[in-house]
Amino acid sequence: MNTDFDLVVVGAGINGAGIARDAAMRGLKVLLIDKGDVGGGTSAGSTRLIHGGLRYLEHFEFGLVRESLRERETLLRIAPHLVRPLAITIPIYKHSRRGRATIRAGMVAYDLLSWGKSLPRHRMRSAKETLREMPRLNPEGLVGSAVYFDAQVEFAERLVVENVLAAIEHGATVLTYTRVTQFEAEGERIKGVQFVTHQNEADRARSKFVINAAGPWVDRLLEASGARSQRLIGGTKGSHIVVAPFAGAPESAVYLEAVSDRRPFFIIPWNGNYLIGTTDVRFEGDPDRVCAEEWEVDYLISETNRAFPQAELNPGRVLYTYSGVRPLPFTTDHDAQSITRRHFLREHPRLKNLVSVVGGKLTTYRSLAEECVDLVLRKLGQGFTRSETGEVPLPGALDFYPSNPPERWLRIYGSQGKEVGELAKRLNTDELAAEIVFAFEREFATTLADCFLRRTMIGLNADRGLGQLEAAAAVGRRFLGWSEERARREVESYRQEISGRVGCGFHDPQ
Ligand SMILES: Cc1cc2nc3c(=O)[nH]c(=O)nc-3n(C[C@H](O)[C@H](O)[C@H](O)COP(=O)(O)OP(=O)(O)OC[C@H]3O[C@@H](n4cnc5c(N)ncnc54)[C@H](O)[C@@H]3O)c2cc1C
């Protein structure tokens, strides 16, 4: 590439996307590169909560909880179409590890740490009140519950896409399906990166600074590119199952303690179905091949059946599964749950002006990005400009978010939904066709999988969008100039992507 960049960001998950947006808004010349599509890694494998992390209080991570709660408030403000309040019930049983007094103490601390918040405070309920609200919850041994508020980003993928769109608006260049293979250095100072494009062409980009935001691939990138470094990431895998509304299903989210191993897990109404998860196990494999194993599915099913005995779920009722690898800091600690969820920015003494991002949550991506770009500006000795990412709304933000029932377009595109509607009129076509054309022409989708899984979100429907696949291919032929061969290839690789990456195969739709 002929351009000289100030900053190359490797990895367009939520962290890389947030860093690119912040840096571009502060006037840096930014190149954002991902080996796949944006938001296709861990950020799509999360539980989709924008939360303070009630559980972290037990590990005395007050700073992290406070930061997360502040960021929760910021995201509710700058992305109200994507991040919305979520009421969560914690049932308390006689046999629960945490009794009523402990839960109440946690709730009070959580409320105190979120001072200045817009969400309601917690409430404690008796067993009777709990069952009135959630009549099909297992009543055996129930002593009461706590109800508190956090937030949910229904489509975390869209949060990534909108950060990237904002970065592009501010002049950033984005390359997807481009793998960084090597760092270039002059002496001990980084000078840029080498990469291979999806057409298998090798190229390079010069840059004054490089951020390795490759999530669970951080060490692999350092290794492949010859930057000698100690191990930074010690990932843990988490899997989810998605099921259709079931008998006795709760109308709001529930945070439960699994009876079999006393781990916490969520049952959350999500996208017209239920999202249930997650597990938390050490993962040493290839993050590209992460998937839900049979035991994880069985575990989530049996715990749900225990909590809601009428559910009678079985593996055949699972619509699909998805998993991700938490890019947690490497430690020899054996208890996966006790590993800190804080993030660290690691400099590399042997390669100056390279920083690797370790850890981080969806919730704190914006503050992580701000901290990262502050560091870059300091190191580059360029004039310091303050980050405005906490004040400037994301591209689809709405002034007013209508509650109940939010139209699908508003939930996905926010204010940009108007443009999709106008496109449908202009092309004299239906909504599906307009959304697909919009994804390719306005939101830099390059494959049908990008379009279904990370733009229109059709791929997260109960049937994974398979019912609309052929129609989508026809839209490609009619409006996007696809040959018959290209349309066939797109359909084929979409099927492959959902069966290869999103599950181990045994629960995938046919
Ligand atoms: C099961 C689970 C549940 C979670 N739940 C929550 C939650 O509810 N709330 C919350 O706040 N957080 C949650 N998290 C944490 C959160 O999802 C992650 O911390 C966050 O998404 C990490 O984002 P990232 O951008 O660092 O990594 P990623 O999203 O993985 O992005 C890294 C990107 O780097 C790219 N890449 C890798 N190597 C290269 C290369 N050589 N060249 C170019 N590109 C490359 C990858 O393709 C990928 O797109 C959860 C995580 C998991 C796994």
The ligand as a Gaussian input file, in Angstrom:
#p B3LYP/6-31G(d) Opt

LIG

0 1
 C      -18.449000     -17.200000      26.042000
 C      -18.175000     -15.746000      26.201000
 C      -19.112000     -14.929000      26.806000
 C      -18.850000     -13.574000      26.953000
 N      -19.823000     -12.769000      27.457000
 C      -19.595000     -11.452000      27.574000
 C      -20.632000     -10.604000      28.020000
 O      -21.759000     -11.028000      28.244000
 N      -20.347000      -9.289000      28.179000
 C      -19.110000      -8.784000      27.920000
 O      -18.921000      -7.591000      28.133000
 N      -18.106000      -9.560000      27.447000
 C      -18.325000     -10.874000      27.259000
 N      -17.353000     -11.683000      26.775000
 C      -16.022000     -11.114000      26.479000
 C      -15.987000     -10.446000      25.115000
 O      -16.794000     -11.101000      24.176000
 C      -14.561000     -10.429000      24.581000
 O      -13.674000     -10.023000      25.556000
 C      -14.436000      -9.486000      23.400000
 O      -15.393000      -9.784000      22.424000
 C      -13.037000      -9.579000      22.815000
 O      -13.008000      -8.772000      21.682000
 P      -11.685000      -8.632000      20.845000
 O      -11.928000      -7.565000      19.836000
 O      -10.527000      -8.449000      21.744000
 O      -11.485000     -10.066000      20.162000
 P      -12.220000     -10.720000      18.899000
 O      -13.649000     -10.340000      18.824000
 O      -11.907000     -12.151000      18.928000
 O      -11.484000     -10.041000      17.667000
 C      -10.175000     -10.389000      17.298000
 C      -10.097000     -10.345000      15.780000
 O       -8.733000     -10.517000      15.376000
 C       -8.747000     -11.140000      14.115000
 N       -7.414000     -11.703000      13.854000
 C       -6.780000     -12.687000      14.531000
 N       -5.571000     -12.924000      13.987000
 C       -5.422000     -12.072000      12.942000
 C       -4.406000     -11.848000      11.971000
 N       -3.256000     -12.569000      11.971000
 N       -4.595000     -10.913000      11.019000
 C       -5.746000     -10.179000      10.999000
 N       -6.758000     -10.367000      11.897000
 C       -6.596000     -11.287000      12.852000
 C       -9.836000     -12.198000      14.266000
 O      -10.340000     -12.611000      13.020000
 C      -10.887000     -11.463000      15.111000
 O      -11.908000     -10.886000      14.310000
 C      -17.604000     -13.032000      26.548000
 C      -16.669000     -13.850000      25.911000
 C      -16.967000     -15.192000      25.716000
 C      -15.988000     -16.045000      24.985000

